[in-house]
Amino acid sequence: MLHFIHAADFHLDSSFAALSPQQSAARRRESRELPLRLANYVNQHDIDLVLLSGDLFDSANSFRDTAEQLSNAFGQMNAQVVIAPGNHDWYGPGSPWLTVKWPENVHLFTSPSMTSLEFPQQNLVVHGAAFTSPYQESGFLSGFSAPADEKIHIGLLHGDFDYADSPYCPISRAEVAASGLRYLALGHIHKRTEPISCGETVVAWPGCIEGRGFDELGEKGFYEGTVADDGKMELRFVPFAHRRYEILEVDVTGQDPRIAIENVLPGETVLHLYRILLTGETDERGVNVTALQELLADRFYSLEIRDHTRIAQDIWARAEEDSLRGLFLKELQQKLSSAVSEEERAQITAAARFGLAALDHRDLG
């Protein structure tokens, strides 16, 4: 039986620019420690094969010490490691794939066409290819078919699926079905996909192994799988990220915003990065986001609160008053009814709140 893991898209040396300088530096250190954690997992779980589907570095000119740490982590794995460089860490001059010494258990695809690596002890052949520039407009699987023999044939690529015009190695369902592969391990898509069957071939993306922003939400990790001697394959997702990015929407209508947030928070948030979107209706003062963020900040690794609330309807009803306040509200209400985007509606709501605060000679919030 073959026991493997399939991971992709480490993006080591990402900038984490949205965080504070101190947190950005800390997150980069944590991401460089990730391969060593992975090595420990490999050895503790008796993994035979580590499949890495590209973009291990965030650029083809990554820091040398990062690449050396990665090499050291791979060298500690009691497993064969196979890598298919992607569009961010493409194989070429100046690339760490060429400038750093890699251990004997590391096997790297270096050609922009399908080649094969044989592992006789596991009755295994891994087929793959490498990006040799930031773009790969032709699909590596075009015209490819693995031999019809008794060996386990696995594909390892970085690319797009069902997107014929993609400049990042487009791969079609028909090509996968005709490939003769038992499993196709893909990278490039940062959101994990459930395994898909195309003919006799199972294909999957594990997603990025660690989120780097609010466009990469939730649990991140890798696939762990087995292939039995009779060809039967099983896959399971293993959450592995040290921290998660989460977006939480909280309706504060008729509630104190802090209590509303605390009522819906999961039990453990201190390791993670949260964006909380406040929705619902509030009075004309809205929410004091700065104060609220200061009160809750120590509950999170990083916290961002955004006020998406709207002014309660009974306040807009005062637009009928024969007063300066009524005239002000009536004009803004007309603008609100003709607004064509959420951004425009948010701006009008903010204008109403500031204007009413000025009319009442008070500070907003």
C-alpha positions as CSV (number, residue, x, y, z in Angstrom):
1,M,0.0,0.0,0.0
2,L,1.2,3.5,-0.9
3,H,0.7,6.2,1.8
4,F,1.1,9.7,0.5
5,I,0.3,13.4,1.2
6,H,-0.5,16.0,-1.4
7,A,0.1,19.7,-0.6
8,A,0.6,22.8,-2.6
9,D,0.9,26.6,-2.6
10,F,3.0,27.3,0.5
11,H,3.9,30.8,-1.0
12,L,6.9,31.1,1.4
13,D,8.1,34.7,1.8
14,S,4.7,36.2,1.2
15,S,4.6,39.8,2.4
16,F,1.5,39.7,4.6
17,A,1.3,43.4,3.9
18,A,-2.1,43.9,5.4
19,L,-0.8,43.2,8.9
20,S,1.4,45.4,11.1
21,P,5.1,45.2,10.4
22,Q,5.6,43.1,13.6
23,Q,2.9,40.7,12.7
24,S,4.0,40.5,9.1
25,A,7.5,39.5,10.2
26,A,6.0,37.0,12.6
27,R,3.8,35.4,10.0
28,R,6.7,35.1,7.6
29,R,8.7,33.3,10.3
30,E,5.7,31.0,11.0
31,S,5.4,30.1,7.3
32,R,9.1,29.2,7.1
33,E,8.6,26.9,10.0
34,L,5.6,25.1,8.3
35,P,7.8,22.7,6.3
36,L,9.5,21.5,9.4
37,R,6.1,20.9,11.0
38,L,5.2,19.0,7.9
39,A,8.3,16.9,8.1
40,N,7.4,15.9,11.7
41,Y,3.9,14.9,10.4
42,V,5.4,12.8,7.6
43,N,7.7,10.9,9.9
44,Q,5.1,10.4,12.6
45,H,2.5,9.0,10.2
46,D,4.8,6.8,8.1
47,I,4.2,8.6,4.9
48,D,6.0,7.1,1.8
49,L,5.5,9.9,-0.7
50,V,5.1,13.7,-0.5
51,L,3.5,15.3,-3.6
52,L,4.0,19.1,-3.8
53,S,2.1,20.8,-6.6
54,G,4.0,24.0,-7.0
55,D,4.2,27.6,-5.7
56,L,6.1,26.6,-2.7
57,F,7.8,30.0,-2.9
58,D,5.9,33.2,-3.5
59,S,8.3,34.2,-6.2
60,A,11.1,32.6,-8.3
61,N,13.6,34.8,-6.4
62,S,12.9,33.8,-2.9
63,F,15.3,34.5,0.0
64,R,18.1,31.9,0.1
65,D,17.7,31.2,3.8
66,T,14.1,30.4,3.2
67,A,15.0,27.9,0.5
68,E,17.7,26.4,2.7
69,Q,15.3,25.9,5.5
70,L,12.9,24.2,3.1
71,S,15.7,21.9,1.9
72,N,16.6,21.1,5.5
73,A,13.0,20.2,6.3
74,F,12.7,17.9,3.2
75,G,16.0,16.2,4.2
76,Q,14.4,15.3,7.5
77,M,11.5,13.5,5.8
78,N,11.6,9.7,5.8
79,A,9.8,9.8,2.4
80,Q,10.3,10.6,-1.2
81,V,9.5,14.2,-2.1
82,V,8.3,15.1,-5.6
83,I,7.8,18.7,-6.7
84,A,6.2,20.3,-9.8
85,P,7.2,24.0,-9.9
86,G,4.3,26.4,-10.5
87,N,3.8,29.9,-11.9
88,H,5.2,31.7,-8.8
89,D,8.2,29.4,-8.2
90,W,8.9,28.5,-11.8
91,Y,12.1,26.6,-12.7
92,G,14.6,28.9,-14.3
93,P,17.8,31.0,-13.9
94,G,18.1,32.4,-10.3
95,S,15.4,30.1,-9.0
96,P,16.1,28.4,-5.7
97,W,15.4,25.1,-7.4
98,L,18.7,25.8,-9.2
99,T,20.7,27.7,-6.6
100,V,20.2,25.6,-3.5
101,K,21.4,22.0,-2.9
102,W,18.4,19.7,-2.4
103,P,18.5,16.4,-0.6
104,E,18.7,13.0,-2.4
105,N,15.1,12.2,-1.5
106,V,13.8,15.3,-3.4
107,H,12.8,14.8,-7.0
108,L,12.1,17.9,-9.1
109,F,10.3,18.1,-12.5
110,T,12.3,20.6,-14.6
111,S,10.8,20.3,-18.1
112,P,7.7,22.1,-19.5
113,S,6.5,18.7,-20.8
114,M,5.5,15.5,-19.1
115,T,8.3,13.4,-17.8
116,S,8.3,10.4,-15.4
117,L,9.9,9.3,-12.2
118,E,9.9,5.7,-11.2
119,F,9.9,4.3,-7.6
120,P,10.1,0.6,-8.1
121,Q,9.9,-0.2,-4.3
122,Q,6.4,1.2,-4.3
123,N,5.5,0.0,-7.8
124,L,4.9,3.6,-8.5
125,V,5.4,6.1,-11.4
126,V,4.9,9.8,-10.9
127,H,4.4,11.9,-14.0
128,G,4.7,15.7,-14.0
129,A,6.1,18.9,-15.6
130,A,7.3,22.3,-14.5
131,F,6.5,25.9,-15.2
132,T,9.7,27.3,-16.7
133,S,8.2,30.8,-16.9
134,P,5.4,32.7,-15.1
135,Y,2.9,31.5,-17.8
136,Q,2.1,28.1,-19.4
137,E,-0.6,28.6,-22.0
138,S,-0.5,25.0,-23.3
139,G,-1.8,22.3,-21.0
140,F,0.7,19.7,-19.9
141,L,-1.8,16.9,-20.1
142,S,-2.6,17.5,-23.8
143,G,-1.9,14.2,-25.6
144,F,-0.6,12.5,-22.5
145,S,-1.5,8.9,-21.5
146,A,0.2,6.7,-18.8
147,P,1.1,3.2,-19.8
148,A,-1.5,0.5,-19.2
149,D,0.4,-1.7,-16.8
150,E,0.2,-3.0,-13.3
151,K,2.0,0.0,-11.8
152,I,0.4,2.9,-9.8
153,H,0.5,6.0,-12.0
154,I,0.1,9.4,-10.3
155,G,0.2,12.9,-12.0
156,L,1.6,16.0,-10.3
157,L,0.9,19.4,-11.9
158,H,0.2,23.0,-11.2
159,G,-2.7,24.3,-13.3
160,D,-6.3,25.4,-14.0
161,F,-9.2,23.0,-14.5
162,D,-12.0,23.4,-17.1
163,Y,-10.7,26.9,-18.1
164,A,-9.4,26.6,-21.7
165,D,-8.2,30.2,-21.9
166,S,-6.1,30.1,-18.7
167,P,-2.4,31.1,-19.1
168,Y,-1.6,28.7,-16.2
169,C,-1.6,25.2,-17.7
170,P,-5.3,24.7,-18.7
171,I,-6.5,21.1,-18.0
172,S,-9.7,19.6,-19.3
173,R,-11.9,16.9,-17.9
174,A,-11.5,14.9,-21.1
175,E,-7.7,15.1,-20.8
176,V,-7.8,13.9,-17.2
177,A,-10.2,11.0,-18.1
178,A,-7.8,9.9,-20.9
179,S,-4.7,10.2,-18.8
180,G,-4.7,6.7,-17.4
181,L,-3.6,8.2,-14.0
182,R,-4.9,6.8,-10.8
183,Y,-4.6,10.2,-9.1
184,L,-3.9,13.7,-10.4
185,A,-2.4,15.9,-7.7
186,L,-2.9,19.6,-8.7
187,G,-1.9,23.0,-7.3
188,H,-2.7,26.6,-8.2
189,I,-6.3,26.9,-6.9
190,H,-6.1,28.2,-3.3
191,K,-9.5,26.9,-2.2
192,R,-9.6,23.2,-1.5
193,T,-11.8,21.1,-3.8
194,E,-13.5,17.9,-3.0
195,P,-12.0,15.0,-5.1
196,I,-13.5,14.8,-8.6
197,S,-13.6,11.6,-10.7
198,C,-12.9,11.9,-14.4
199,G,-13.2,8.5,-15.8
200,E,-10.9,6.3,-13.7
201,T,-8.8,9.2,-12.5
202,V,-9.4,11.1,-9.2
203,V,-8.3,14.7,-9.3
204,A,-8.1,17.2,-6.4
205,W,-6.6,20.5,-5.2
206,P,-5.7,20.7,-1.5
207,G,-5.8,24.5,-1.6
208,C,-3.1,26.6,-0.1
209,I,-1.6,25.1,3.1
210,E,-1.9,28.4,5.1
211,G,-4.2,31.3,4.5
212,R,-2.6,34.7,3.8
213,G,-5.6,37.0,3.7
214,F,-9.4,37.3,3.8
215,D,-9.6,35.8,0.3
216,E,-8.3,32.5,1.8
217,L,-10.7,31.7,4.5
218,G,-11.2,28.8,6.9
219,E,-9.3,25.6,7.5
220,K,-6.2,25.1,5.3
221,G,-4.1,22.0,5.0
222,F,-3.3,19.1,2.7
223,Y,-4.7,15.8,1.5
224,E,-3.5,12.5,3.0
225,G,-4.2,9.4,0.9
226,T,-3.6,5.7,0.4
227,V,-3.5,3.6,-2.8
228,A,-4.0,-0.1,-2.1
229,D,-2.4,-2.9,-4.1
230,D,-5.8,-3.4,-5.9
231,G,-5.8,0.3,-6.9
232,K,-8.5,1.4,-4.4
233,M,-7.7,4.9,-3.3
234,E,-8.8,6.8,-0.2
235,L,-8.3,10.5,0.5
236,R,-8.9,12.7,3.6
237,F,-8.3,16.3,4.3
238,V,-5.9,17.2,7.1
239,P,-6.2,20.7,8.6
240,F,-2.7,22.0,9.2
241,A,-2.6,25.8,9.2
242,H,-1.3,27.4,12.4
243,R,-3.7,30.3,12.0
244,R,-7.0,30.9,10.1
245,Y,-8.6,33.9,8.4
246,E,-12.3,34.1,9.2
247,I,-15.1,36.6,8.3
248,L,-18.0,36.8,10.8
249,E,-21.2,38.6,10.1
250,V,-23.0,39.9,13.2
251,D,-26.5,41.4,13.3
252,V,-26.5,44.0,16.1
253,T,-30.1,45.2,15.7
254,G,-31.5,46.0,19.1
255,Q,-28.3,44.8,20.9
256,D,-25.2,46.2,22.4
257,P,-22.6,45.5,19.6
258,R,-20.0,44.0,21.9
259,I,-22.5,41.6,23.4
260,A,-23.9,40.7,20.0
261,I,-20.3,39.8,18.9
262,E,-19.5,37.8,22.0
263,N,-22.7,35.8,21.7
264,V,-21.6,34.4,18.3
265,L,-17.9,34.0,18.7
266,P,-16.5,30.5,18.6
267,G,-14.6,29.3,21.7
268,E,-11.1,29.7,20.3
269,T,-10.1,32.9,18.4
270,V,-6.9,34.1,19.9
271,L,-4.7,32.3,17.3
272,H,-6.7,33.6,14.3
273,L,-7.4,36.6,12.2
274,Y,-10.9,37.9,12.1
275,R,-12.9,40.4,10.1
276,I,-16.2,41.1,11.8
277,L,-18.9,42.7,9.7
278,L,-21.6,44.5,11.7
279,T,-25.0,44.4,10.1
280,G,-28.6,45.3,11.0
281,E,-30.1,48.5,12.3
282,T,-28.7,51.0,14.8
283,D,-29.7,54.4,16.0
284,E,-28.3,57.5,14.3
285,R,-25.0,57.3,16.2
286,G,-24.1,54.0,14.6
287,V,-21.3,52.0,16.2
288,N,-18.0,53.3,17.7
289,V,-15.8,50.8,15.8
290,T,-12.5,52.1,17.2
291,A,-13.7,51.7,20.8
292,L,-15.2,48.3,20.1
293,Q,-12.0,47.1,18.4
294,E,-9.9,48.1,21.4
295,L,-12.2,46.3,23.8
296,L,-12.0,43.0,21.8
297,A,-8.5,43.1,20.3
298,D,-6.9,40.8,22.9
299,R,-9.4,38.0,21.9
300,F,-7.7,37.7,18.5
301,Y,-4.4,37.5,16.8
302,S,-5.7,40.2,14.5
303,L,-9.1,41.9,14.4
304,E,-10.7,44.2,11.9
305,I,-14.3,45.4,12.5
306,R,-16.3,47.0,9.7
307,D,-19.6,48.9,10.3
308,H,-22.1,47.8,7.6
309,T,-25.2,48.8,9.7
310,R,-28.0,51.0,8.5
311,I,-29.9,53.7,10.2
312,A,-33.1,52.4,11.8
313,Q,-36.3,53.2,9.8
314,D,-37.9,55.2,12.6
315,I,-35.1,57.8,12.2
316,W,-35.8,58.1,8.5
317,A,-39.4,58.6,9.3
318,R,-38.5,62.0,10.8
319,A,-37.8,63.2,7.3
320,E,-41.4,64.4,7.4
321,E,-40.7,66.9,10.2
322,D,-41.0,70.6,9.3
323,S,-37.4,71.3,10.5
324,L,-33.9,71.6,9.3
325,R,-33.4,68.0,10.5
326,G,-36.4,66.9,8.5
327,L,-35.2,68.7,5.3
328,F,-31.7,67.1,5.7
329,L,-33.1,63.6,6.2
330,K,-35.5,64.0,3.3
331,E,-32.8,65.0,0.8
332,L,-30.5,62.1,1.9
333,Q,-33.5,59.7,1.8
334,Q,-34.1,60.5,-1.8
335,K,-30.4,59.9,-2.6
336,L,-30.5,56.6,-0.7
337,S,-33.6,55.4,-2.7
338,S,-31.7,56.1,-6.0
339,A,-28.4,54.6,-4.9
340,V,-27.1,51.9,-7.2
341,S,-24.4,50.2,-5.1
342,E,-23.7,49.1,-1.5
343,E,-20.8,51.5,-1.4
344,E,-23.0,54.4,-2.4
345,R,-25.6,53.5,0.2
346,A,-22.9,53.2,2.9
347,Q,-21.6,56.7,2.0
348,I,-25.1,58.2,2.3
349,T,-25.7,56.4,5.6
350,A,-22.4,57.8,6.9
351,A,-23.3,61.3,5.7
352,A,-26.6,61.0,7.6
353,R,-24.9,60.0,10.8
354,F,-22.3,62.8,10.6
355,G,-24.9,65.4,9.6
356,L,-27.3,64.4,12.4
357,A,-24.4,64.6,14.9
358,A,-23.6,68.1,13.7
359,L,-27.2,69.2,14.0
360,D,-27.3,67.9,17.5
361,H,-23.9,69.4,18.5
362,R,-22.5,66.1,19.6
363,D,-19.6,63.9,18.7
364,L,-20.4,60.9,16.4
365,G,-20.4,57.7,18.5
